[in-house]
Amino acid sequence: MSTHLPDTGSRRLFSLHTDNLVPVVLALLLLHLALWTIFTGLSHRSPDWDNMEELVWASGLEWGYYKHPPLPSWILHVLTLVFDRPVWLTFFTGQLSVVLALWMLWKLGCEFTSQQRSLIATLLVSLIAYFTVRGVMNNHNTMQLWTLAGAIWMLYRATRTDSLWAWAALGFFSGCAFLTKYSALVQFAVFFLYLLLTGHLKRGATWKGIVLSTAIVVCMVTPHLLWLKQQTVGPLAYAGHQLTTMTSYANEISDLFGFLITNLGRIALMIVATFIVAIWSRDKRGGPAAKANGSQIANDLARSDKFFVLFVGIAPIVLTLFIAGVMKVPLASHWATTFFLLFGFFSFWLLRSGDDTALLRKTIIVVVAFQIIGAVGYGLARGPLADKSGRPSRATFPGAEISKLVHAEWNKRMQIPLTVVAADTWIGGNIATRIGRQVQVLIDGDYSKSPWVNEEHAEQCGMLVAINRSQVNPDEIDPGTIALMAQATEHGMIEIPWTKKANGPTVAIEWGIIPPRESCPMQPRSAS
């Protein structure tokens, strides 16, 4: 009988003994993507602040945005054309960057070790908080993960093979990294130091590759740089504000210590999982199984590969700490998002060679268990549990209800569709994205921050102005929004429960309507 053949084929396809682990890797990455997208999407009534900011920016394709370069907003813009602007899309996009980075890290590991061992390292690094609970945050740090993972992979290939295709790919990924966030310059400096210390800069083939990579980067970033040159207030000013120097070196040392401690906490689960796998894999009974456990996996790597992993893996943190310490610049903990890409390979200095299939199987069990617990727990904690306990947060914010109510106020008074909401990014985004693509946010009432809003159209066809007046966690109110509220001819206040807890906190939104002028092309004409 052949009734078991399909099942056997399936087992072979996902076997850990095969030389082709691509189906297994893809299945695990899709599981990671699904877990964090689904449980976060189901539990969150509204996205994180950064996610909402990206949804608002994705309204238009610009060469740059007032805080950051454009690539993440471009990617989300394309996805919104297909899926519109649902909350879950922002979580999906963040995690898409994560799984792309994990795929490229696995491919990198396959260059210098076996597919099984590379997958072990990839699975372990996937437990770092920047790949899980912070991987659903669709910001420029998270969206830079895939670009730098690709750049590191291509740097390895280029320096090992002298392939011009690899150098060209390095240029592409580096250009994407710069168009995501300027912090890519730190990684570029690490690349240069690596080439210098390893002697690659003495080779003519390396310089040919550098010229090719640089040419590609220049072609990719020049339009953005030309745009940047024209900005009086833009990403450089924002970056300068973020890098305000501290008053003393004592404060700087305290800040650096806090930065390190916070990030140690964010990689702690990977460390715990590595130790669990290492201890589980030891056979204490003696005999052949124990003898099969050989030396550290790292001992099987070439010296040049060990140096690559250690230097390129650690140098970004060291260089950042050095620069920040010298310049007395405060460091936000999440700026380290891309600094731990190679840390999964550090497990090779703890795990021992032997039965790699068994080691991989145990790693899969431990990592998948942690991933399921993490995704379910995060979804429950941020969503239902926070809602029932009355804890106000971005995740429990009733954005859809607020949008429906203020839109109803506009429709009761105006004869034309709403197209512009003037508010801060958070409130404006919650209102606009729930109504439809035709509604855009005038951030803080500032047209320079919102180039997708046509100023002439907005002035002729009116707008809804909204200000968060909630007593709990009120957002900062920009003077531009206040000035527009003063121009409104219709005013009101909406108050609804923030959570489902009785007598819990409330959301208070002040709204105002600046009516359209007769010159508005959308204005209905009276019958003659």
C-alpha positions, -999 to +999 in steps of 0.1 A: +000+000+000+012+036-008-010+054+017+020+066+037+040+080+008+028+117+010+035+117+048+070+103+041+077+129+015+066+156+039+089+143+066+118+142+041+111+177+030+114+190+065+141+165+077+170+179+098+193+152+083+192+166+048+219+187+032+192+212+021+176+229+051+159+256+031+123+242+036+130+240+074+144+275+076+115+290+056+090+272+078+106+285+110+109+320+097+072+320+085+062+307+119+081+336+135+065+361+112+030+347+118+033+345+156+044+380+161+021+395+135-011+377+144-009+379+182+001+415+182-024+424+155-052+407+173-044+422+207-036+459+198-065+483+192-039+509+180-003+505+170+028+517+187+037+554+182+065+547+158+042+525+137+016+552+135+042+577+124+052+554+096+016+550+085+012+588+084+044+593+065+035+565+040+008+588+027+032+601+002+065+592-016+090+618-006+128+620-009+129+624+028+108+630+059+113+656+086+130+631+109+145+604+088+155+591+053+127+577+032+131+540+025+109+525+053+081+549+045+084+539+008+081+502+016+050+508+038+035+531+011+037+502-014+021+478+011-007+502+019-016+504-018-024+467-015-037+464+021-049+499+029-038+511+064-049+485+090-031+483+123-017+448+118+002+459+086+027+479+107+035+449+128+038+427+097+062+451+081+085+453+111+086+416+114+091+412+076+124+432+081+132+408+110+127+376+090+146+389+060+175+397+083+173+362+098+173+346+064+204+366+053+222+358+086+215+321+080+229+324+044+260+342+059+265+314+083+263+288+055+294+305+040+317+294+068+299+266+086+272+239+080+236+247+073+226+230+106+250+251+127+241+283+109+205+276+117+213+271+154+229+305+155+200+321+135+174+307+158+192+318+190+196+354+177+159+355+169+152+356+206+168+390+211+141+415+220+148+436+188+137+406+168+106+399+189+087+424+212+106+453+196+106+437+162+069+446+159+078+483+162+079+495+126+105+522+130+138+530+112+159+509+136+139+478+130+136+484+093+174+487+091+179+451+102+176+435+068+197+461+051+227+457+074+223+419+076+225+419+038+255+442+038+274+421+063+267+390+043+279+406+011+310+420+028+320+385+037+313+371+002+331+400-015+363+397+006+363+359+002+356+356-035+365+390-050+331+388-069+321+421-084+285+409-080+290+406-042+306+441-041+277+455-061+252+438-037+272+453-008+267+487-024+230+481-028+224+470+008+246+498+021+226+523+001+194+509+015+208+511+050+217+547+046+183+555+031+168+539+062+188+557+089+221+576+090+234+554+118+245+531+090+276+552+089+287+534+121+286+501+103+304+515+073+332+526+096+333+491+110+336+477+074+365+500+066+383+491+098+378+454+091+393+458+056+421+478+071+430+454+099+428+423+077+450+437+050+423+437+023+430+473+015+464+463+001+448+444-027+438+459-060+407+436-063+394+451-031+397+487-043+379+477-075+351+464-054+351+495-031+348+518-062+319+498-075+301+496-042+307+533-036+294+542-070+262+523-064+257+539-030+263+574-044+237+568-072+212+556-046+215+583-020+222+614-042+185+623-047+180+622-009+211+642-002+200+669-027+166+670-009+184+671+024+205+701+013+173+721+006+158+715+041+162+742+068+145+720+093+148+683+087+166+650+096+199+667+103+183+692+127+164+663+143+196+643+147+214+673+161+186+677+187+189+640+196+226+643+201+227+672+225+258+668+247+255+661+284+268+684+310+295+662+325+315+630+319+300+616+351+265+619+336+278+604+304+293+574+322+260+569+340+241+571+306+265+546+290+261+522+319+223+524+316+226+518+278+246+486+284+224+473+312+192+479+292+206+461+262+220+433+283+184+427+293+173+427+257+197+399+248+192+380+280+167+355+266+191+345+238+218+340+265+194+319+286+184+298+256+220+292+246+228+279+281+197+257+281+206+241+248+242+237+259+233+220+292+206+198+275+231+187+249+256+174+274+255+137+280+266+131+316+262+093+315+295+087+297+300+062+269+299+069+231+273+096+233+295+116+257+326+110+237+308+124+206+306+157+223+338+173+211+353+207+214+336+240+209+320+245+175+341+277+172+372+255+170+360+242+137+359+277+121+388+292+102+407+318+121+397+345+095+360+336+100+363+338+137+378+372+134+351+383+110+323+372+134+339+387+165+351+420+150+321+428+128+298+416+156+313+436+185+329+466+168+296+486+162+289+486+200+325+495+209+327+522+183+294+537+193+303+537+230+337+553+222+322+581+201+294+588+226+318+588+255+342+612+238+315+636+226+293+632+258+263+622+237+234+604+254+225+571+238+189+558+235+188+521+242+170+512+210+198+527+189+215+494+195+188+475+175+212+464+147+242+459+169+235+423+178+230+407+143+260+384+147+255+375+183+239+342+175+272+329+162+289+337+195+271+306+208+297+286+189+321+294+217+297+276+242+281+249+222+301+217+214+304+198+182+291+162+180+256+153+169+246+185+151+212+171+142+203+165+178+217+199+188+196+216+161+165+197+171+169+208+208+176+244+197+144+244+176+123+230+206+137+256+230+135+286+206+100+278+193+087+273+228+102+307+238+088+323+207+053+310+213+053+320+250+067+354+241+042+362+213+012+350+232+023+366+264+031+399+248-002+400+230-022+392+262-002+416+283-004+445+259-040+438+249-067+420+270-049+421+303-040+458+300-076+465+289-092+447+318-068+461+344-075+497+331-039+504+321-039+531+294-014+526+267-010+530+229-021+494+225-054+499+243-061+533+228-096+533+212-085+548+180-112+533+158-140+546+181-124+581+183-121+582+145-158+572+140-171+598+164-151+628+151-158+618+115-195+617+124-192+653+137-177+664+104-203+646+084-232+662+104-219+697+096-201+695+063-214+686+028-180+675+015-158+645+024-131+650+050-096+651+035-073+667+061-069+662+098-046+686+116-032+671+148-002+655+163+010+623+145-006+600+170-041+615+172-042+625+135-030+591+125-056+573+145-084+594+130-072+595+094-061+559+088-094+545+100-114+566+075-097+560+043-067+567+021-082+601+010-077+615+045-043+628+052-026+641+084-013+677+086+013+669+113+012+696+141-005+719+116+029+722+098+030+719+060+068+715+061+063+683+081+035+671+058+045+676+021+018+651+011-009+677+021-017+703-006-017+736+012-040+753-013-065+724-012-064+723+026-071+760+030-099+760+004-116+727+015-112+730+053-100+705+078-107+688+111-085+698+140-080+675+169-061+678+202-056+652+229-069+666+262-068+633+281-055+637+317-036+604+314-006+604+291-015+636+271+006+642+240+026+674+236+005+700+218+023+719+190+016+757+187+006+751+151-023+729+160-034+753+187-034+781+161-055+761+137-080+752+165-084+789+171-096+793+135-122+766+138-158+777+137-173+745+152-160+730+184-167+701+206-152+675+230-154+637+228-149+616+260-149+578+259-134+551+281-098+543+273-101+507+285-129+483+294-124+486+332-153+503+349-145+538+362-111+535+344-092+563+326-109+582+297-098+596+264-107+632+258-103+646+223-111+683+216-122+687+180-127+717+158-138+722+122-124+748+098-151+749+072-144+749+034-146+780+014-168+785-016-138+782-038-133+746-028-137+724-059-154+698-038-180+722-026-215+712-038-230+738-061-264+753-053-291+747-079-295+776-103 
